[in-house]
Amino acid sequence: MNKKLFWIVALLLLPIGTFAEAQQAGKIPHIGFLDSSTASGMAVLVETFRQELSKLGWIEGKNITIEYRFADQKFERA
């Protein structure tokens, strides 16, 4: 009896788990990049950061979003 109840509950919950997983597939991860220097001063390091992410399978604009913010050496902006 207990085994039968387990399978009934499992079969009822199965579609819920599949539906929840399908919804999360559309989310794109975001990275916030904050630096106190200028964008032009960080260009080489930002490009290296993008290349290393792509080696791991994360392509900016395809499956990840990166938002850049620079304080232009004005610490009050950071």
C-alpha positions as CSV (number, residue, x, y, z in Angstrom):
1,M,0.0,0.0,0.0
2,N,2.8,2.4,0.9
3,K,4.7,1.6,-2.3
4,K,1.6,2.2,-4.4
5,L,1.0,5.6,-2.7
6,F,4.6,6.6,-3.4
7,W,4.3,5.9,-7.1
8,I,1.0,7.9,-7.3
9,V,2.5,10.9,-5.7
10,A,5.7,10.6,-7.8
11,L,3.7,10.5,-11.0
12,L,1.6,13.5,-9.9
13,L,4.7,15.6,-9.1
14,L,6.7,14.7,-12.2
15,P,5.0,17.2,-14.6
16,I,5.5,20.0,-12.1
17,G,9.3,19.5,-12.0
18,T,9.5,19.3,-15.8
19,F,7.5,22.5,-16.2
20,A,9.6,24.4,-13.6
21,E,12.8,23.3,-15.3
22,A,11.5,24.4,-18.7
23,Q,10.8,27.9,-17.4
24,Q,14.3,28.5,-16.1
25,A,16.0,27.6,-19.4
26,G,15.2,31.1,-20.8
27,K,17.0,33.0,-18.1
28,I,20.3,34.6,-19.2
29,P,22.9,35.1,-16.4
30,H,24.2,38.6,-15.9
31,I,27.6,39.8,-14.8
32,G,28.2,43.3,-13.4
33,F,31.7,44.6,-14.1
34,L,32.7,47.7,-12.0
35,D,36.1,49.3,-12.1
36,S,37.4,52.6,-10.8
37,S,39.5,53.3,-13.9
38,T,38.5,54.2,-17.5
39,A,37.0,52.0,-20.1
40,S,39.9,52.6,-22.5
41,G,42.4,51.8,-19.8
42,M,40.7,48.5,-19.1
43,A,40.1,47.5,-22.7
44,V,42.8,44.8,-22.8
45,L,41.8,43.2,-19.5
46,V,38.1,43.3,-20.5
47,E,38.9,41.5,-23.7
48,T,40.9,38.9,-21.9
49,F,38.0,38.4,-19.5
50,R,35.7,37.8,-22.4
51,Q,38.1,35.4,-24.0
52,E,38.4,33.4,-20.8
53,L,34.7,33.3,-20.4
54,S,34.3,32.0,-24.0
55,K,36.7,29.2,-23.2
56,L,34.3,28.1,-20.5
57,G,31.4,28.3,-23.0
58,W,30.0,31.7,-22.0
59,I,29.6,34.0,-25.0
60,E,28.6,37.6,-24.3
61,G,25.3,38.4,-26.1
62,K,24.5,34.7,-26.7
63,N,24.2,33.0,-23.3
64,I,25.5,35.7,-20.9
65,T,25.1,39.4,-20.5
66,I,27.9,41.6,-19.1
67,E,27.1,45.1,-17.8
68,Y,30.1,47.4,-17.7
69,R,30.5,50.5,-15.4
70,F,33.6,52.6,-15.0
71,A,34.2,55.4,-12.5
72,D,36.8,57.2,-14.8
73,Q,39.1,57.5,-11.8
74,K,36.5,59.4,-9.8
75,F,36.1,57.3,-6.7
76,E,32.9,59.1,-5.7
77,R,31.3,57.6,-8.9
78,A,32.1,54.1,-7.8
